[in-house]
Amino acid sequence: VTPLRRIENAGGDVLHGMKQSDVGYTGFGEAYFSWVSASAVKAWKRHTQMTMNVVVPVGQVKFV
């Protein structure tokens, strides 16, 4: 888990998701954004040949 850097701004804070110099960065292919309702179980395809990066700006996600 990599904490997001928060850039404070009067118009709304910005969260820095990932950059090339971060530990664990292995390249970039594509990005998806999704909402998950509280207490919901959301299926996601498990990839075995690529690195998946998940950014959670609000709340928390539990992988089971």
Secondary structure, 3 states (H helix, E strand, C coil): CCCCEEECCCCCCEEECCCCCCCCCCCCCCCCCCCCCCCCCCCCCCCCCCCCCCCCCCCCCCCC
